[in-house]
Each structure stands twice: as C-alpha cells, then as structure tokens.
Amino acid sequence: MSSEEASEAFKQIRWNATNGDPVCPRCGCLRVYTYKTRALFKCKACDHQFSITSGTIFASRKLPVQTILLAIAIFVNGAKGHSALQLSRDLDVQYKTAFVLSHKIREAIAAEKAAATVSGTVSVDGAYFGGHIRPANHVENRVDRRLAKHQTGKRRVVVIAREKDGKTLPFVFRTEAESLETLGQRIEVGSTVHADEATHWDALHSRYLTKRINHQQAYSADGACTNDAESFFSRLRRSEIGIHHSISRYLAAYAGEMAWREDNRRRSNGEQYLIAVNAALAHPMSRQWKGYWQPKPH
C-alpha cells in the first residue's frame, strides 16, 4: 500500500460506522476540519487536533500506518506466535520497535477477555512455564532442578479455564492453589468443571458440579477430561520452545495471545486480521508500553 491507501484503509476500519469519516476521539463530534498540509484533523466543537491513531494503542507512533497494518497481518499469521526478532526483520525496523509493537497487539487482543466469564462445561488445569535452569556440564555438579532451593524464582503456573467449544481464560499465579478465588469469580455458578486429581481442586466441589480425572490411569474416563486445557498448553509450550524461548517476564501477555489464537483458530486469516485491527483501534493508549525506552525527564 501507498501511504494514502494505508491511511484510507485505516480510517475505514477505525471509523466504519461513519464510512471512514473522522470522529473526534475526545467529544465524539462528526464535524471536523481536514488539514491539507498535515495528516491531522481538528474538531469543530472542541478544537481538539487528532490523527488517525490518536486515542488508540498506536497513539504517538513514529512508524508509518502501512507498517503497522503489515505488522498486524504478519503477527496474526503465526500459528504459534511470531517472534519480535523475526518481525523486526520482516518490517526492517529495530528489534525494540518490533518488541513493543508486538506487545501492544497482544495487549489489545487480550483486552476483550479482561472481565469475561465462562460457563457450561469448563476444563480447569495448570502448567508451569519459564525459569529454565541450565544443567551443569559435569554430572557430579548437577543438582535436582525440581527442588525449590535450586529454582530461579521466575517459574509461574498458567491456570486455564476453558469452555467446551467456547472462550479460553488464562491466569498466571505462583501456584495452582492461588487460582481458586479467581476461578470462583470467573466461572459462572451452574457450570460443570472438569479437573485432575490435584488436591487443591477439591475446593471446586463446594461451588460446582466437578468431574475429576486421574491422569496416571487415563486422559479421559467416565465423561471427565481436561483435553481442552491440554490443547491450549500444547500451543503455549510450542510457542515457548520454538518461537519466543523466554516468556517468564511477560507470561500473562503470551498466555493471553495464545488464548486468542486458540479461540480464533478456525477463522480465516482475513477474519483474524480484522479482529486484531479492530481490537487495537478500540483499545486506548497502553499504560505499560506508551513511551517505552524513551528518555525519562529529570
């Protein structure tokens, strides 16, 4: 796309309800001036000047609009994610630029589930990620990496609550037991919960009809299984091993991305692209990633 074509496409997506006509992000007025010398608009009601990315997660951008649209297309096309290093090469930008841009997209697509709940048949399980400990070269110097005293402190558990043929909600905790309060708030009463034989899941019986499966004997038995949760963990595990390698610091963001990919895996690339673009344009400026790596005032 040329710069003009990309801007027009951006406007059509962001202001679809007005057929691409700009809407003031501050007061919602439809009457705006268009500057001929700059890519800016000015609201006739409140005199607010804004661009096509003002008020979105891409506000204060330096990248061209066509680069942002291309980045989203490349990002959603990865079945198990897309690394920032690869994205920086695809876009011919710095690694830090691609890293921040990727996290902005992750934040936007995961935001729709910030307060979502699940119901019906729900699989609950947890898996640990991050905090890899490299074994020593000589066998006599190796330690039992499972012991707490030999851990790095970075390892976290991703607990998943996944509807049958529905939404996937990931949460990050230090232990599975810490997730019980959150699960009680995000799984609707009346749901049927499937979980393994870990003792901390016993508390679920007081609130839900709970079916348990002993994985030492079977993966599915007597109508109980957690295969839907295991499917999500498989995607996140392959992403950690083959794409990102180090995800412990931003584990919640990566888990949210994989939940979005799992929920939209049956949609076409074009549908996924439009969903991601609309999510990004509807999301306000990021508190975490706005101004990242910029000099701080003294």
N, C-alpha and C positions, 0 to 999 in steps of 0.2 A: 504493500500500500504506500501511496504517497502520504505526505504529512496531512494534506487536506482530506484525502479519503479516510485516513485513520481517525481524524477528528470528527468527521461526519458520522462514521460508524460508532464512535464513542458516544456521540450525542444521541444517536438513535437508540442505543442500548440504555443509556442513563435516563433519558427523558422520553421513554417510549410512549407514555400516556399523552404527551403533547406533540407526538410525531417529530421529536428531535428538537423542538423549540426550547431554548434555555429557560430554566425556572430558578429563581433566586433561592439559594440554599439557606439564607438567613430568614426571610419572611415569606417565601413561597409565592412571591408575585410573578406573574407571567409577562409583565411589561418590562422589557429590558432594552438597553442600548447595546449595539454591537460595534466595537472598535474596528476600524479598517486597518490600522497600523499595528495592532497588537492582538494576540489571541485571548482577548478578555471581553467580559460583558459587564454592564453596570445596571443595577436595578433602578427603575424609575421611582420606586416607592421609598426605599431606604438608602439609596445611593451606594449600596454595597457593590464593590468590584469583585468579580469572581471568574474563575476559569472553568474548563470542563471537568477538572478533577478537584475543585475546591469542595471541602466538606466530605470528601471520600478518604479512603485509606491511602490513596495515592496523592493526597494533597502535598504541596511543597515539593513536587517532583522536579527532577532535572532530566530524567530520561524522556525521549520523545514518546508520544502517545502510541505510535506504531510498535515501538519496542516493548511497551507494557502489554499491549494486546498479544504480541508474539510470545512474550514470556508466559502469559496465562495459557495460551494454546499448547506450548511445549510442556508446561507444568502438568496439565490435566492429562496429557497423553501417556504419561508413565504409569504402567500398571502397578508398580510397587514404589512409586516415588521418582523424583528426579533430583539429583544432587546439585548443590549450588555451584560446584566446580564445573560440572558439565554445562549447567545453564549459563555460566559466565563465558564459556567458550562458544556456546550457541549464539549468544547475544553480542559477543565481543565487548564485554564490559568487565570491570574489576570483580574479583571474587566476592568482596564485601558487598558490592552493589547487588549481585545476584543473591547472596545470602539473605540480605534484608528484604529484598523483593519477594523471595520465596516464603519467608515467614509472614509477610503481610498477606499473601494469598492464603496461607494456612489459617491465619487468624480470622480472615473474612469468611472462609467456607465453613469453619467450625463454629462460628458465632450463632448460627441458626439453632444450634442444639444447646445453647447456654442454659436454658431453663426447661428443656424438653423432658418429657417423662415417657416411660414405656409401659405397655400393658399386654394382656393376653398371655401367651406362652413366652417366658423370658429365660434365657440362659445366662447364668452368672458364673464367672470364673476369673482367675487372676494368673498373671505370668510376670516374671521378673525380667527386667531389661537394664542394660547399661552397667557401668562399673566393671569392665573387663580387667582381670588380673593376669598379666603375662606370667606363665610358669618359668621358673629358673632353668638355666641351661643344664646344669648337672643335677642328677636325680637326688643326690644327697642334700641339695639345697632347696628342694621343692617342699612346699607346705600344703596343708589341706585348705584349699581356697574356699571351701564351704563354711569354714568357721568365721564367726563374727569378727574376731581379732585380726583376721587377715583380709577383711573387706576394705574397699576404698571409701565407703560411705556414699558413693554415687548411685548404687543399685536401688531401683524402685520397682514397685509392682504396679502393673496396669490392670485394673479391675474393669471388667466389661459387663454391661447389662444389655443384652441384645434380644430384640423381639424376633419371633419367628416370622420371616419374610417382612421385617419392618426395620425400625430405627436401631442404630448402634450407638450406645453411650459409653465412652471411655472415661475412666477416672484414674488418677495417679496418687498412690499412697506409699508409705514405707512398708506396711504390712497389709495383708488381705483383711485382717480383723478390723483395721481402722476404717474400712469402707462401709461397715454395716449401717451407720447412721445416714450416710449419703444415699445408699441404696434404698433405705426406707422412705426417703423423700422423693426419689426419682422413679421408683417402681410403684405403679398405682395399686391400691388395695383391690383385691379380687383377682389379681394375676396369679398364674401358675409358674412357679420358679423352679428351674432345673439347676442343680448344683452338684459338685462332687462330694466326697465323704470327709472333707476337711472339717474339723470340729467347730471352727468359728462360724460355719454356715448353719449350725444348729439353731441359732437365734432367728433365722428366717422363718422357722416353722410357726412361731407365735404370730406372724403377720400374714403369711401367705400359705397357700397350698404348695408344699415343697416336695419335689421328687428328687431323690438322690441316686447317684451312680458311682459305683466303686470302680475306678479305672484300673485297678490291679486285676479285676476279673473280666471287665468288658468295657467297651466305649459307649455302648447303647444297650439297655436292657430294661424290660418292664415299662416301656414308654418313657424312660428318662435318658437324656443325653445332653451333653454340652458341646456338641459338634459345631453349632453356630458360633460359639465363642472361640473354639479352637481354630475355626476358619479365619477369624479376624487375627488371632495371634500368629498364625502362619504367615499372613501378609505382612504384619509388622516385623516379624522375625526376619523374613527375607529382605525387607527394606533395611533393617539394621545391618545385616551381614553383607548384602550385595550392593547397596546404594549409598547409605549415609555413614556407616561404620561407627560413628559416635553420636548417640542420641540422648544421653543421660541428662544433659543440662536442659534441653528443651523437650523432654519426653512427652509432656502433655500436648505440645503442639504437634509432634509427629503422630501421636496416637489419635488426635483429632483428625488429622489429614487422612490416616488410614481408615478411620471410621467413615469418613465421607466417601472415600474410594469404594469401600465395601457396599455402602448403601446405594451408590450410583453405578455399580459395575455393569449393570445390564443396559444402561443408557448408551446411546451413541456418543462418539467424540464431540459432535456438534452440540448435542444437548448438554454434555458435561461442561463444555466451554461456555455456553450461555449462562448456565447455572453459576459457574465460578465468577464470570464477569459481573453478573447482576449482584452476587453476594458482595463482591469487592466494592462496587459502586454504591451499594446501600449501606455499607459499613462506614462508620465515622472514622476520623483520624485515630491512628493507633497511639496509645499512651506509651507502649513499650518500644515501638520501633520508629516513632517520629523523631527525627534529628539524631538518629543513632550514628555514632562515630564522628559527630560534628564537634568542634571545639566548644568547651563549656566556658561561659563567661566567668571572669574572676570577680 
